[in-house]
């Protein structure tokens, strides 16, 4: 068997296994985080979690497939390890970047929801207090009505 083909097989096996492992780990452990972001709505958190996993698979497996080809044929075992280390290293970096991007976006959503929650007062205003103290502002008095024109 050609070493280039062997490299393709090993690369695909390892990178697909890594993608599946990372996706399952993120899905399982990210569910709690998503539940917090979605304010306890478990159905919405599960749906978003599933959509994120599908997107994660599509992007990463698509990248793995596009990055499969090697520019030169592999001639020896050392060349095989060199090609695999570069390819798998890039795949791991892309997996990490995808993970960090997901966490960043979800954290922004979570912070926005927390800020909106803090800006709404728990009880509406029930009245106004008159201004007190020196130099306090008071509303202007209305001027007397002008006499009608032509009188």
N, C-alpha and C positions, 0 to 999 in steps of 0.2 A: 504494500500500500504506500502511496506517495505521502511523504511527511506533511505536505501542505494540506492534503485532505484530512490527515489525522489531526492536524492543528485546528482545522475547521470544526471537526467533530468535538474535540475537547473544549474548544472555545464555546461552542453552542451549548454543550452539556453544562459547563460551569456557569456561564452567564445566564442561561434560562433558570437554572437552579437558584442562583443568587437573586434573580428578579422575583421569583416566586416566594423565596424565603423572606426577602425584605418586604414585599407587598403584604404577606400574611402577618408579619410582625407589626408593621405599621397599622394594619387594619384592626388587629386585636387590641393593641395598646392605645391606638388613637381614638377608639370608640368613646372612652371616658372623656377625653378632651373635646370631641365633637359634641357630646351630650351637654357639656358645659357651655360650649359656644352657642348651641341651639336652645339654651335656657331650659334644659330638661326634657325637651321634646324628643323622646327616644325613637319614634318612627322616622322623624326627619333626620336625626343623627345617623340612624342605620342606612337610610337612603343616600345621604351625602357620602357616608363612608363607602358604600358600595360603588357609587359613581367615581369616587376618587381612586378606588382600587382598579376599576376598569380603565380609567384614564392612565393610571400608573403603568398597567400592563401594556396598553397600546403604545404609549410613548417609549417605554424602555425596550420592549421587544422589537418595536420598529427600529430603534437605534441599534440594537444588537444585530438585527438582520442587515441594516445598511452598512454597518461597520465590520461585517464578516470578512470581506475580501482583503487579502494581503497584496501589497504591491509587488513583492518578489516571491519567487517560489522558495520554499524552505528546503535547505539542502542537508542539514544535519540536526542532531538533537539540540545543540546549543541554539541554533537559529529558531527551532521550534519553541524553546523556552523564552527566547527573546521576544518573538512575535506574540506569544500568549501573554507574557507579562505586560506588554504595552497595551494589548487589546483589553485584557481583563482590568487593568488599572484604569483605563478610560471608562469602561463600563461601571466600575465602582464609583468613580468620580461623578458620573452622570446620575447614578442611583442616589448618591448623597446629595447632589444638587437638587434633584427632584424632591427629596424628602425635606430639605431645608426650605425650599420654595413653598411646599404645602404648609409647613408649620408657620412660616412667616405670614402667608395669606390668612390662614385660620386665626392666628393671633391678632391680626389687624381687625378681622371681623369681630372677634371676641372683645377687643378693646373698644371698638365703636359701639357695640351693644352695651358695654358697661358704662360708657360715657352718656349714652342716651338714657340709660336707667337712672343715673345720678342727676341728670338735668331735670327730670320730672319730679316736682314736689310731691310728697306722699299725700298731702292734704291741700286742697285749693285755698286761696286767700279768702278770709272770712270778713274782712273789713280793713279800713285804713285808719291809722292813728294820725291825729293832727300834729303838725310840726311844733316842736317845742324848743326852747333855748334861744339865746341871743343870736341874731343873724339868721334865724331860720327863715326859710322861704315861705311866703304866703301868696295865695293866688291873687292876681290883680282884681281890683274892683271894676265893675262895669261902669262906663261913663253914662251920664244921663242921656236920654234920647234927644236927638236934635229936633228942633221944630220943623214942621213940614215946610217945604219950599213954597214961596208965593203967598205967605200969610202976612 
